[in-house]
Amino acid sequence: MIQQLHHTRLNSTHPSAGGTRLVPRVLAEAADVEALRPVVNEDGERVVGTGRCLVMTKVGDGLSLKKFAEGRNAVPPFLKPTAAVNTSRAILALHNAEITHNDPHAENFLMADETTGEVGVIDFETSRDMRQASPPPLDNRIRPPATTVGNMQAVLKERAMRDEEVGYHADLVAVASSLLPLCCDNSVLSAVVWMDARDLVKGVLTKCEDGRLSSMEEVTAAYPEAIKEAYTKAVKTIGQDERLTPATHAISLKTAGLFRDVCIGHAEGLAPEVLRAKMATYCDEVTAGERTLVVTDPDFAMPAATRSVALPLQQQQQQQQLGEGDAVHLRGTMDLRGRCAM
Protein backbone atom coordinates (compact mmCIF):
# COMPACT_ATOMS: atom_id res chain seq x y z
CA MET A 1 0.00 0.00 0.00
CA ILE A 2 1.15 3.55 -0.72
CA GLN A 3 -0.07 6.69 0.99
CA GLN A 4 0.08 10.16 -0.51
CA LEU A 5 2.68 12.21 1.31
CA HIS A 6 3.66 15.82 1.79
CA HIS A 7 7.08 16.48 0.38
CA THR A 8 8.80 19.53 -1.06
CA ARG A 9 9.53 17.58 -4.23
CA LEU A 10 5.79 17.56 -4.91
CA ASN A 11 5.84 21.32 -5.46
CA SER A 12 3.60 22.03 -2.46
CA THR A 13 4.88 24.75 -0.13
CA HIS A 14 2.29 23.93 2.51
CA PRO A 15 0.39 20.76 3.41
CA SER A 16 -3.02 22.16 2.52
CA ALA A 17 -4.95 25.38 2.52
CA GLY A 18 -7.22 24.50 5.37
CA GLY A 19 -6.10 21.54 7.43
CA THR A 20 -6.28 17.79 7.35
CA ARG A 21 -10.07 17.63 7.10
CA LEU A 22 -9.88 19.24 3.67
CA VAL A 23 -7.35 16.80 2.21
CA PRO A 24 -8.40 13.14 2.16
CA ARG A 25 -5.86 10.49 3.06
CA VAL A 26 -5.50 8.60 -0.19
CA LEU A 27 -4.41 4.97 -0.23
CA ALA A 28 -3.69 3.15 -3.44
CA GLU A 29 -2.44 -0.24 -4.49
CA ALA A 30 1.14 -0.24 -5.69
CA ALA A 31 -0.07 -1.36 -9.10
CA ASP A 32 -2.04 1.87 -9.42
CA VAL A 33 0.92 4.20 -8.93
CA GLU A 34 1.57 4.67 -12.63
CA ALA A 35 -1.99 5.91 -13.10
CA LEU A 36 -2.47 7.81 -9.84
CA ARG A 37 1.14 8.82 -9.14
CA PRO A 38 0.36 10.23 -5.66
CA VAL A 39 4.00 10.16 -4.53
CA VAL A 40 5.89 10.24 -7.80
CA ASN A 41 7.46 13.37 -9.22
CA GLU A 42 7.72 14.42 -12.87
CA ASP A 43 10.83 12.28 -13.39
CA GLY A 44 9.15 9.14 -12.09
CA GLU A 45 11.16 8.99 -8.89
CA ARG A 46 9.33 7.67 -5.87
CA VAL A 47 9.35 10.11 -2.94
CA VAL A 48 9.25 8.60 0.54
CA GLY A 49 8.49 10.51 3.71
CA THR A 50 5.83 11.32 6.25
CA GLY A 51 3.04 13.86 6.34
CA ARG A 52 0.47 14.88 3.78
CA CYS A 53 0.25 16.77 0.51
CA LEU A 54 -2.15 18.56 -1.77
CA VAL A 55 -2.19 16.73 -5.10
CA MET A 56 -3.14 18.87 -8.08
CA THR A 57 -4.11 17.32 -11.39
CA LYS A 58 -2.36 18.79 -14.41
CA VAL A 59 -4.86 19.88 -17.05
CA GLY A 60 -3.65 20.67 -20.54
CA ASP A 61 -0.61 22.92 -20.34
CA GLY A 62 -1.75 24.35 -17.01
CA LEU A 63 -3.02 27.57 -18.59
CA SER A 64 -5.77 29.13 -16.50
CA LEU A 65 -8.93 30.55 -18.00
CA LYS A 66 -7.94 34.08 -17.01
CA LYS A 67 -4.41 33.83 -18.40
CA PHE A 68 -5.79 32.32 -21.58
CA ALA A 69 -8.30 35.16 -22.00
CA GLU A 70 -5.76 37.88 -21.28
CA GLY A 71 -2.86 36.31 -23.15
CA ARG A 72 -4.35 35.16 -26.44
CA ASN A 73 -5.22 37.62 -29.19
CA ALA A 74 -5.29 35.55 -32.37
CA VAL A 75 -8.06 33.11 -31.48
CA PRO A 76 -10.80 31.67 -33.70
CA PRO A 77 -14.17 33.43 -33.32
CA PHE A 78 -15.90 30.83 -31.15
CA LEU A 79 -13.08 29.70 -28.89
CA LYS A 80 -13.68 32.04 -25.95
CA PRO A 81 -17.49 31.70 -26.03
CA THR A 82 -17.11 27.92 -26.10
CA ALA A 83 -14.78 28.03 -23.10
CA ALA A 84 -17.32 30.25 -21.32
CA VAL A 85 -20.12 27.77 -21.96
CA ASN A 86 -18.00 24.85 -20.78
CA THR A 87 -17.01 26.70 -17.63
CA SER A 88 -20.66 27.37 -16.87
CA ARG A 89 -21.63 23.78 -17.53
CA ALA A 90 -18.85 22.54 -15.27
CA ILE A 91 -20.29 24.31 -12.23
CA LEU A 92 -23.82 23.26 -13.20
CA ALA A 93 -22.64 19.64 -13.30
CA LEU A 94 -21.12 19.98 -9.83
CA HIS A 95 -24.28 21.51 -8.43
CA ASN A 96 -26.36 18.79 -10.04
CA ALA A 97 -24.31 16.37 -7.94
CA GLU A 98 -25.01 18.56 -4.87
CA ILE A 99 -21.39 19.61 -4.56
CA THR A 100 -20.16 23.17 -4.10
CA HIS A 101 -16.64 24.03 -5.17
CA ASN A 102 -16.32 27.18 -3.03
CA ASP A 103 -13.25 28.45 -4.87
CA PRO A 104 -14.19 28.47 -8.58
CA HIS A 105 -12.29 31.57 -9.66
CA ALA A 106 -10.75 31.93 -13.11
CA GLU A 107 -7.40 30.51 -11.99
CA ASN A 108 -9.05 27.22 -11.01
CA PHE A 109 -10.52 26.67 -14.46
CA LEU A 110 -7.84 25.46 -16.85
CA MET A 111 -7.82 25.12 -20.61
CA ALA A 112 -7.72 21.37 -21.19
CA ASP A 113 -7.57 21.96 -24.94
CA GLU A 114 -6.99 25.38 -26.49
CA THR A 115 -8.20 24.20 -29.87
CA THR A 116 -11.62 22.97 -28.74
CA GLY A 117 -12.48 25.11 -25.73
CA GLU A 118 -12.52 22.12 -23.39
CA VAL A 119 -11.97 23.11 -19.74
CA GLY A 120 -10.90 21.38 -16.56
CA VAL A 121 -11.72 22.28 -12.96
CA ILE A 122 -9.10 21.88 -10.24
CA ASP A 123 -8.54 22.63 -6.56
CA PHE A 124 -11.40 20.90 -4.76
CA GLU A 125 -9.85 21.25 -1.31
CA THR A 126 -12.64 23.56 -0.09
CA SER A 127 -15.50 21.72 -1.80
CA ARG A 128 -18.50 20.70 0.28
CA ASP A 129 -21.12 17.98 0.02
CA MET A 130 -24.33 19.97 0.34
CA ARG A 131 -26.25 16.85 1.33
CA GLN A 132 -24.68 17.24 4.76
CA ALA A 133 -26.90 18.95 7.31
CA SER A 134 -24.18 21.42 8.33
CA PRO A 135 -21.24 21.64 5.92
CA PRO A 136 -18.05 22.80 7.68
CA PRO A 137 -17.56 26.60 7.50
CA LEU A 138 -14.99 28.16 5.22
CA ASP A 139 -12.01 30.20 6.36
CA ASN A 140 -11.41 31.74 2.96
CA ARG A 141 -13.30 33.80 0.41
CA ILE A 142 -12.78 34.55 -3.25
CA ARG A 143 -11.40 37.98 -4.02
CA PRO A 144 -13.35 40.63 -5.97
CA PRO A 145 -15.10 40.70 -8.34
CA ALA A 146 -16.41 37.35 -7.07
CA THR A 147 -17.05 38.55 -3.51
CA THR A 148 -20.69 37.97 -2.54
CA VAL A 149 -23.05 39.89 -0.29
CA GLY A 150 -22.75 36.89 2.03
CA ASN A 151 -19.02 37.54 2.28
CA MET A 152 -19.73 41.18 3.04
CA GLN A 153 -22.18 40.15 5.74
CA ALA A 154 -19.39 38.08 7.31
CA VAL A 155 -17.27 41.24 7.43
CA LEU A 156 -20.05 43.24 9.10
CA LYS A 157 -20.59 40.49 11.67
CA GLU A 158 -16.84 40.22 12.30
CA ARG A 159 -16.67 36.55 11.33
CA ALA A 160 -14.87 37.08 8.03
CA MET A 161 -12.26 34.52 6.96
CA ARG A 162 -13.33 32.00 9.58
CA ASP A 163 -17.02 31.44 8.89
CA GLU A 164 -17.58 32.47 5.30
CA GLU A 165 -20.57 31.67 3.13
CA VAL A 166 -20.96 28.03 2.12
CA GLY A 167 -23.54 27.56 -0.60
CA TYR A 168 -24.45 27.54 -4.24
CA HIS A 169 -24.71 31.34 -4.55
CA ALA A 170 -20.99 31.86 -4.02
CA ASP A 171 -20.10 29.37 -6.76
CA LEU A 172 -22.47 30.94 -9.27
CA VAL A 173 -21.24 34.49 -8.61
CA ALA A 174 -17.62 33.36 -8.90
CA VAL A 175 -18.18 31.57 -12.19
CA ALA A 176 -20.17 34.45 -13.69
CA SER A 177 -17.30 36.76 -12.69
CA SER A 178 -14.73 34.37 -14.14
CA LEU A 179 -16.38 34.64 -17.55
CA LEU A 180 -15.77 38.38 -17.81
CA PRO A 181 -12.28 38.11 -19.36
CA LEU A 182 -13.82 35.95 -22.09
CA CYS A 183 -16.02 38.83 -23.26
CA CYS A 184 -13.31 40.23 -25.51
CA ASP A 185 -11.06 38.69 -28.14
CA ASN A 186 -8.61 41.55 -27.66
CA SER A 187 -6.49 40.38 -24.73
CA VAL A 188 -5.86 43.89 -23.40
CA LEU A 189 -9.57 44.65 -23.32
CA SER A 190 -10.20 41.28 -21.64
CA ALA A 191 -8.08 42.49 -18.73
CA VAL A 192 -9.86 45.85 -18.68
CA VAL A 193 -13.31 44.26 -18.35
CA TRP A 194 -12.17 42.12 -15.43
CA MET A 195 -10.28 44.90 -13.64
CA ASP A 196 -13.20 47.32 -13.88
CA ALA A 197 -15.49 44.78 -12.20
CA ARG A 198 -12.85 43.91 -9.63
CA ASP A 199 -12.29 47.52 -8.60
CA LEU A 200 -15.99 48.31 -8.30
CA VAL A 201 -16.81 45.27 -6.14
CA LYS A 202 -13.65 45.82 -4.11
CA GLY A 203 -14.86 49.35 -3.42
CA VAL A 204 -18.02 48.00 -1.78
CA LEU A 205 -16.06 45.41 0.20
CA THR A 206 -13.61 48.06 1.43
CA LYS A 207 -16.50 50.18 2.69
CA CYS A 208 -17.71 47.19 4.69
CA GLU A 209 -14.26 46.71 6.15
CA ASP A 210 -13.68 50.35 7.14
CA GLY A 211 -17.18 50.97 8.49
CA ARG A 212 -18.58 53.24 5.79
CA LEU A 213 -21.19 50.53 5.21
CA SER A 214 -22.52 49.16 8.47
CA SER A 215 -25.74 47.33 7.62
CA MET A 216 -26.90 44.75 5.12
CA GLU A 217 -29.48 47.22 3.87
CA GLU A 218 -26.64 49.51 2.80
CA VAL A 219 -24.69 46.61 1.30
CA THR A 220 -27.62 45.28 -0.72
CA ALA A 221 -28.14 48.78 -2.09
CA ALA A 222 -24.48 49.51 -2.90
CA TYR A 223 -23.51 46.12 -4.35
CA PRO A 224 -26.07 46.01 -7.22
CA GLU A 225 -25.10 49.55 -8.20
CA ALA A 226 -21.47 48.46 -8.45
CA ILE A 227 -22.46 45.49 -10.60
CA LYS A 228 -24.58 47.68 -12.87
CA GLU A 229 -21.68 50.06 -13.36
CA ALA A 230 -19.33 47.15 -14.06
CA TYR A 231 -21.78 45.86 -16.66
CA THR A 232 -22.09 49.28 -18.30
CA LYS A 233 -18.31 49.58 -18.52
CA ALA A 234 -18.06 46.04 -19.90
CA VAL A 235 -20.56 46.82 -22.66
CA LYS A 236 -18.55 49.90 -23.61
CA THR A 237 -15.27 47.96 -23.63
CA ILE A 238 -16.80 45.14 -25.69
CA GLY A 239 -17.90 47.76 -28.21
CA GLN A 240 -14.27 48.86 -28.60
CA ASP A 241 -13.04 45.36 -29.47
CA GLU A 242 -12.40 45.38 -33.21
CA ARG A 243 -11.48 41.71 -33.14
CA LEU A 244 -15.09 40.75 -32.43
CA THR A 245 -17.40 40.03 -35.33
CA PRO A 246 -21.07 41.13 -35.19
CA ALA A 247 -21.99 37.58 -34.17
CA THR A 248 -19.37 37.22 -31.45
CA HIS A 249 -20.09 40.76 -30.23
CA ALA A 250 -23.67 39.67 -29.53
CA ILE A 251 -22.41 36.60 -27.66
CA SER A 252 -20.03 38.75 -25.60
CA LEU A 253 -22.94 40.94 -24.54
CA LYS A 254 -24.74 37.80 -23.35
CA THR A 255 -21.70 36.88 -21.27
CA ALA A 256 -21.61 40.31 -19.64
CA GLY A 257 -25.36 40.11 -19.12
CA LEU A 258 -25.01 36.78 -17.32
CA PHE A 259 -22.51 38.38 -14.93
CA ARG A 260 -24.96 41.20 -14.21
CA ASP A 261 -27.99 38.95 -13.79
CA VAL A 262 -26.34 36.35 -11.56
CA CYS A 263 -24.59 38.88 -9.31
CA ILE A 264 -27.59 41.17 -8.87
CA GLY A 265 -29.92 38.18 -8.61
CA HIS A 266 -28.03 36.65 -5.70
CA ALA A 267 -28.00 40.02 -3.91
CA GLU A 268 -31.76 40.26 -4.36
CA GLY A 269 -32.23 36.83 -2.84
CA LEU A 270 -33.03 34.79 -5.94
CA ALA A 271 -32.81 31.07 -5.25
CA PRO A 272 -29.78 29.17 -6.60
CA GLU A 273 -31.99 27.13 -8.93
CA VAL A 274 -33.23 30.36 -10.54
CA LEU A 275 -29.67 31.53 -11.12
CA ARG A 276 -28.68 28.13 -12.46
CA ALA A 277 -31.59 28.34 -14.89
CA LYS A 278 -30.24 31.69 -16.11
CA MET A 279 -26.81 30.13 -16.60
CA ALA A 280 -28.25 27.12 -18.41
CA THR A 281 -30.25 29.42 -20.70
CA TYR A 282 -27.08 31.37 -21.46
CA CYS A 283 -25.30 28.14 -22.41
CA ASP A 284 -28.16 27.08 -24.68
CA GLU A 285 -28.42 30.47 -26.39
CA VAL A 286 -24.69 30.76 -27.03
CA THR A 287 -24.49 27.21 -28.35
CA ALA A 288 -27.52 27.77 -30.58
CA GLY A 289 -25.98 30.95 -31.96
CA GLU A 290 -22.71 29.17 -32.71
CA ARG A 291 -24.53 26.27 -34.32
CA THR A 292 -26.58 28.53 -36.55
CA LEU A 293 -23.49 30.27 -37.87
CA VAL A 294 -21.67 27.00 -38.48
CA VAL A 295 -24.66 25.66 -40.43
CA THR A 296 -25.03 28.79 -42.55
CA ASP A 297 -21.31 29.50 -42.91
CA PRO A 298 -19.14 26.47 -41.97
CA ASP A 299 -15.93 28.36 -42.69
CA PHE A 300 -16.75 31.09 -40.18
CA ALA A 301 -15.76 29.03 -37.13
CA MET A 302 -12.49 27.84 -38.59
CA PRO A 303 -9.06 29.37 -37.92
CA ALA A 304 -8.04 31.65 -40.78
CA ALA A 305 -5.37 29.23 -42.00
CA THR A 306 -7.90 26.44 -42.58
CA ARG A 307 -11.08 28.25 -43.59
CA SER A 308 -10.91 26.90 -47.14
CA VAL A 309 -11.91 23.47 -45.82
CA ALA A 310 -15.51 23.12 -44.62
CA LEU A 311 -15.97 20.37 -42.04
CA PRO A 312 -19.32 18.68 -41.27
CA LEU A 313 -21.39 19.48 -38.19
CA GLN A 314 -21.75 16.43 -35.95
CA GLN A 315 -24.22 16.25 -33.10
CA GLN A 316 -23.20 14.41 -29.96
CA GLN A 317 -24.84 13.76 -26.64
CA GLN A 318 -23.58 16.26 -24.04
CA GLN A 319 -21.87 14.40 -21.23
CA GLN A 320 -21.73 16.13 -17.87
CA GLN A 321 -20.10 13.55 -15.65
CA LEU A 322 -17.87 14.31 -12.74
CA GLY A 323 -14.40 12.88 -13.06
CA GLU A 324 -12.65 11.17 -10.17
CA GLY A 325 -9.90 13.04 -8.38
CA ASP A 326 -9.66 16.80 -8.33
CA ALA A 327 -10.41 17.63 -11.97
CA VAL A 328 -13.55 17.70 -14.08
CA HIS A 329 -13.22 17.61 -17.86
CA LEU A 330 -16.10 18.61 -20.11
CA ARG A 331 -15.88 18.35 -23.88
CA GLY A 332 -16.59 21.57 -25.72
CA THR A 333 -20.14 22.38 -26.73
CA MET A 334 -18.63 23.16 -30.08
CA ASP A 335 -15.01 22.85 -30.98
CA LEU A 336 -13.28 24.72 -33.74
CA ARG A 337 -12.67 21.66 -35.88
CA GLY A 338 -16.36 21.68 -36.74
CA ARG A 339 -17.80 19.35 -34.09
CA CYS A 340 -20.77 20.29 -31.99
CA ALA A 341 -22.00 18.63 -28.81
CA MET A 342 -25.63 18.98 -27.92
C-alpha positions as CSV (number, residue, x, y, z in Angstrom):
1,M,0.0,0.0,0.0
2,I,1.1,3.5,-0.7
3,Q,-0.1,6.7,1.0
4,Q,0.1,10.2,-0.5
5,L,2.7,12.2,1.3
6,H,3.7,15.8,1.8
7,H,7.1,16.5,0.4
8,T,8.8,19.5,-1.1
9,R,9.5,17.6,-4.2
10,L,5.8,17.6,-4.9
11,N,5.8,21.3,-5.5
12,S,3.6,22.0,-2.5
13,T,4.9,24.7,-0.1
14,H,2.3,23.9,2.5
15,P,0.4,20.8,3.4
16,S,-3.0,22.2,2.5
17,A,-5.0,25.4,2.5
18,G,-7.2,24.5,5.4
19,G,-6.1,21.5,7.4
20,T,-6.3,17.8,7.3
21,R,-10.1,17.6,7.1
22,L,-9.9,19.2,3.7
23,V,-7.4,16.8,2.2
24,P,-8.4,13.1,2.2
25,R,-5.9,10.5,3.1
26,V,-5.5,8.6,-0.2
27,L,-4.4,5.0,-0.2
28,A,-3.7,3.1,-3.4
29,E,-2.4,-0.2,-4.5
30,A,1.1,-0.2,-5.7
31,A,-0.1,-1.4,-9.1
32,D,-2.0,1.9,-9.4
33,V,0.9,4.2,-8.9
34,E,1.6,4.7,-12.6
35,A,-2.0,5.9,-13.1
36,L,-2.5,7.8,-9.8
37,R,1.1,8.8,-9.1
38,P,0.4,10.2,-5.7
39,V,4.0,10.2,-4.5
40,V,5.9,10.2,-7.8
41,N,7.5,13.4,-9.2
42,E,7.7,14.4,-12.9
43,D,10.8,12.3,-13.4
44,G,9.1,9.1,-12.1
45,E,11.2,9.0,-8.9
46,R,9.3,7.7,-5.9
47,V,9.3,10.1,-2.9
48,V,9.2,8.6,0.5
49,G,8.5,10.5,3.7
50,T,5.8,11.3,6.3
51,G,3.0,13.9,6.3
52,R,0.5,14.9,3.8
53,C,0.2,16.8,0.5
54,L,-2.2,18.6,-1.8
55,V,-2.2,16.7,-5.1
56,M,-3.1,18.9,-8.1
57,T,-4.1,17.3,-11.4
58,K,-2.4,18.8,-14.4
59,V,-4.9,19.9,-17.0
60,G,-3.7,20.7,-20.5
61,D,-0.6,22.9,-20.3
62,G,-1.8,24.3,-17.0
63,L,-3.0,27.6,-18.6
64,S,-5.8,29.1,-16.5
65,L,-8.9,30.5,-18.0
66,K,-7.9,34.1,-17.0
67,K,-4.4,33.8,-18.4
68,F,-5.8,32.3,-21.6
69,A,-8.3,35.2,-22.0
70,E,-5.8,37.9,-21.3
71,G,-2.9,36.3,-23.1
72,R,-4.4,35.2,-26.4
73,N,-5.2,37.6,-29.2
74,A,-5.3,35.5,-32.4
75,V,-8.1,33.1,-31.5
76,P,-10.8,31.7,-33.7
77,P,-14.2,33.4,-33.3
78,F,-15.9,30.8,-31.1
79,L,-13.1,29.7,-28.9
80,K,-13.7,32.0,-26.0
81,P,-17.5,31.7,-26.0
82,T,-17.1,27.9,-26.1
83,A,-14.8,28.0,-23.1
84,A,-17.3,30.2,-21.3
85,V,-20.1,27.8,-22.0
86,N,-18.0,24.8,-20.8
87,T,-17.0,26.7,-17.6
88,S,-20.7,27.4,-16.9
89,R,-21.6,23.8,-17.5
90,A,-18.9,22.5,-15.3
91,I,-20.3,24.3,-12.2
92,L,-23.8,23.3,-13.2
93,A,-22.6,19.6,-13.3
94,L,-21.1,20.0,-9.8
95,H,-24.3,21.5,-8.4
96,N,-26.4,18.8,-10.0
97,A,-24.3,16.4,-7.9
98,E,-25.0,18.6,-4.9
99,I,-21.4,19.6,-4.6
100,T,-20.2,23.2,-4.1
101,H,-16.6,24.0,-5.2
102,N,-16.3,27.2,-3.0
103,D,-13.2,28.4,-4.9
104,P,-14.2,28.5,-8.6
105,H,-12.3,31.6,-9.7
106,A,-10.8,31.9,-13.1
107,E,-7.4,30.5,-12.0
108,N,-9.0,27.2,-11.0
109,F,-10.5,26.7,-14.5
110,L,-7.8,25.5,-16.8
111,M,-7.8,25.1,-20.6
112,A,-7.7,21.4,-21.2
113,D,-7.6,22.0,-24.9
114,E,-7.0,25.4,-26.5
115,T,-8.2,24.2,-29.9
116,T,-11.6,23.0,-28.7
117,G,-12.5,25.1,-25.7
118,E,-12.5,22.1,-23.4
119,V,-12.0,23.1,-19.7
120,G,-10.9,21.4,-16.6
121,V,-11.7,22.3,-13.0
122,I,-9.1,21.9,-10.2
123,D,-8.5,22.6,-6.6
124,F,-11.4,20.9,-4.8
125,E,-9.8,21.3,-1.3
126,T,-12.6,23.6,-0.1
127,S,-15.5,21.7,-1.8
128,R,-18.5,20.7,0.3
129,D,-21.1,18.0,0.0
130,M,-24.3,20.0,0.3
131,R,-26.2,16.8,1.3
132,Q,-24.7,17.2,4.8
133,A,-26.9,18.9,7.3
134,S,-24.2,21.4,8.3
135,P,-21.2,21.6,5.9
136,P,-18.0,22.8,7.7
137,P,-17.6,26.6,7.5
138,L,-15.0,28.2,5.2
139,D,-12.0,30.2,6.4
140,N,-11.4,31.7,3.0
141,R,-13.3,33.8,0.4
142,I,-12.8,34.5,-3.3
143,R,-11.4,38.0,-4.0
144,P,-13.4,40.6,-6.0
145,P,-15.1,40.7,-8.3
146,A,-16.4,37.4,-7.1
147,T,-17.0,38.6,-3.5
148,T,-20.7,38.0,-2.5
149,V,-23.0,39.9,-0.3
150,G,-22.8,36.9,2.0
151,N,-19.0,37.5,2.3
152,M,-19.7,41.2,3.0
153,Q,-22.2,40.2,5.7
154,A,-19.4,38.1,7.3
155,V,-17.3,41.2,7.4
156,L,-20.0,43.2,9.1
157,K,-20.6,40.5,11.7
158,E,-16.8,40.2,12.3
159,R,-16.7,36.6,11.3
160,A,-14.9,37.1,8.0
161,M,-12.3,34.5,7.0
162,R,-13.3,32.0,9.6
163,D,-17.0,31.4,8.9
164,E,-17.6,32.5,5.3
165,E,-20.6,31.7,3.1
166,V,-21.0,28.0,2.1
167,G,-23.5,27.6,-0.6
168,Y,-24.5,27.5,-4.2
169,H,-24.7,31.3,-4.5
170,A,-21.0,31.9,-4.0
171,D,-20.1,29.4,-6.8
172,L,-22.5,30.9,-9.3
173,V,-21.2,34.5,-8.6
174,A,-17.6,33.4,-8.9
175,V,-18.2,31.6,-12.2
176,A,-20.2,34.5,-13.7
177,S,-17.3,36.8,-12.7
178,S,-14.7,34.4,-14.1
179,L,-16.4,34.6,-17.5
180,L,-15.8,38.4,-17.8
181,P,-12.3,38.1,-19.4
182,L,-13.8,36.0,-22.1
183,C,-16.0,38.8,-23.3
184,C,-13.3,40.2,-25.5
185,D,-11.1,38.7,-28.1
186,N,-8.6,41.6,-27.7
187,S,-6.5,40.4,-24.7
188,V,-5.9,43.9,-23.4
189,L,-9.6,44.7,-23.3
190,S,-10.2,41.3,-21.6
191,A,-8.1,42.5,-18.7
192,V,-9.9,45.9,-18.7
193,V,-13.3,44.3,-18.3
194,W,-12.2,42.1,-15.4
195,M,-10.3,44.9,-13.6
196,D,-13.2,47.3,-13.9
197,A,-15.5,44.8,-12.2
198,R,-12.8,43.9,-9.6
199,D,-12.3,47.5,-8.6
200,L,-16.0,48.3,-8.3
201,V,-16.8,45.3,-6.1
202,K,-13.6,45.8,-4.1
203,G,-14.9,49.3,-3.4
204,V,-18.0,48.0,-1.8
205,L,-16.1,45.4,0.2
206,T,-13.6,48.1,1.4
207,K,-16.5,50.2,2.7
208,C,-17.7,47.2,4.7
209,E,-14.3,46.7,6.2
210,D,-13.7,50.3,7.1
211,G,-17.2,51.0,8.5
212,R,-18.6,53.2,5.8
213,L,-21.2,50.5,5.2
214,S,-22.5,49.2,8.5
215,S,-25.7,47.3,7.6
216,M,-26.9,44.7,5.1
217,E,-29.5,47.2,3.9
218,E,-26.6,49.5,2.8
219,V,-24.7,46.6,1.3
220,T,-27.6,45.3,-0.7
221,A,-28.1,48.8,-2.1
222,A,-24.5,49.5,-2.9
223,Y,-23.5,46.1,-4.3
224,P,-26.1,46.0,-7.2
225,E,-25.1,49.5,-8.2
226,A,-21.5,48.5,-8.4
227,I,-22.5,45.5,-10.6
228,K,-24.6,47.7,-12.9
229,E,-21.7,50.1,-13.4
230,A,-19.3,47.2,-14.1
231,Y,-21.8,45.9,-16.7
232,T,-22.1,49.3,-18.3
233,K,-18.3,49.6,-18.5
234,A,-18.1,46.0,-19.9
235,V,-20.6,46.8,-22.7
236,K,-18.5,49.9,-23.6
237,T,-15.3,48.0,-23.6
238,I,-16.8,45.1,-25.7
239,G,-17.9,47.8,-28.2
240,Q,-14.3,48.9,-28.6
241,D,-13.0,45.4,-29.5
242,E,-12.4,45.4,-33.2
243,R,-11.5,41.7,-33.1
244,L,-15.1,40.8,-32.4
245,T,-17.4,40.0,-35.3
246,P,-21.1,41.1,-35.2
247,A,-22.0,37.6,-34.2
248,T,-19.4,37.2,-31.4
249,H,-20.1,40.8,-30.2
250,A,-23.7,39.7,-29.5
251,I,-22.4,36.6,-27.7
252,S,-20.0,38.7,-25.6
253,L,-22.9,40.9,-24.5
254,K,-24.7,37.8,-23.4
255,T,-21.7,36.9,-21.3
256,A,-21.6,40.3,-19.6
257,G,-25.4,40.1,-19.1
258,L,-25.0,36.8,-17.3
259,F,-22.5,38.4,-14.9
260,R,-25.0,41.2,-14.2
261,D,-28.0,39.0,-13.8
262,V,-26.3,36.4,-11.6
263,C,-24.6,38.9,-9.3
264,I,-27.6,41.2,-8.9
265,G,-29.9,38.2,-8.6
266,H,-28.0,36.7,-5.7
267,A,-28.0,40.0,-3.9
268,E,-31.8,40.3,-4.4
269,G,-32.2,36.8,-2.8
270,L,-33.0,34.8,-5.9
271,A,-32.8,31.1,-5.3
272,P,-29.8,29.2,-6.6
273,E,-32.0,27.1,-8.9
274,V,-33.2,30.4,-10.5
275,L,-29.7,31.5,-11.1
276,R,-28.7,28.1,-12.5
277,A,-31.6,28.3,-14.9
278,K,-30.2,31.7,-16.1
279,M,-26.8,30.1,-16.6
280,A,-28.3,27.1,-18.4
281,T,-30.2,29.4,-20.7
282,Y,-27.1,31.4,-21.5
283,C,-25.3,28.1,-22.4
284,D,-28.2,27.1,-24.7
285,E,-28.4,30.5,-26.4
286,V,-24.7,30.8,-27.0
287,T,-24.5,27.2,-28.3
288,A,-27.5,27.8,-30.6
289,G,-26.0,31.0,-32.0
290,E,-22.7,29.2,-32.7
291,R,-24.5,26.3,-34.3
292,T,-26.6,28.5,-36.5
293,L,-23.5,30.3,-37.9
294,V,-21.7,27.0,-38.5
295,V,-24.7,25.7,-40.4
296,T,-25.0,28.8,-42.6
297,D,-21.3,29.5,-42.9
298,P,-19.1,26.5,-42.0
299,D,-15.9,28.4,-42.7
300,F,-16.7,31.1,-40.2
301,A,-15.8,29.0,-37.1
302,M,-12.5,27.8,-38.6
303,P,-9.1,29.4,-37.9
304,A,-8.0,31.7,-40.8
305,A,-5.4,29.2,-42.0
306,T,-7.9,26.4,-42.6
307,R,-11.1,28.3,-43.6
308,S,-10.9,26.9,-47.1
309,V,-11.9,23.5,-45.8
310,A,-15.5,23.1,-44.6
311,L,-16.0,20.4,-42.0
312,P,-19.3,18.7,-41.3
313,L,-21.4,19.5,-38.2
314,Q,-21.8,16.4,-35.9
315,Q,-24.2,16.3,-33.1
316,Q,-23.2,14.4,-30.0
317,Q,-24.8,13.8,-26.6
318,Q,-23.6,16.3,-24.0
319,Q,-21.9,14.4,-21.2
320,Q,-21.7,16.1,-17.9
321,Q,-20.1,13.6,-15.6
322,L,-17.9,14.3,-12.7
323,G,-14.4,12.9,-13.1
324,E,-12.7,11.2,-10.2
325,G,-9.9,13.0,-8.4
326,D,-9.7,16.8,-8.3
327,A,-10.4,17.6,-12.0
328,V,-13.5,17.7,-14.1
329,H,-13.2,17.6,-17.9
330,L,-16.1,18.6,-20.1
331,R,-15.9,18.3,-23.9
332,G,-16.6,21.6,-25.7
333,T,-20.1,22.4,-26.7
334,M,-18.6,23.2,-30.1
335,D,-15.0,22.9,-31.0
336,L,-13.3,24.7,-33.7
337,R,-12.7,21.7,-35.9
338,G,-16.4,21.7,-36.7
339,R,-17.8,19.3,-34.1
340,C,-20.8,20.3,-32.0
341,A,-22.0,18.6,-28.8
342,M,-25.6,19.0,-27.9
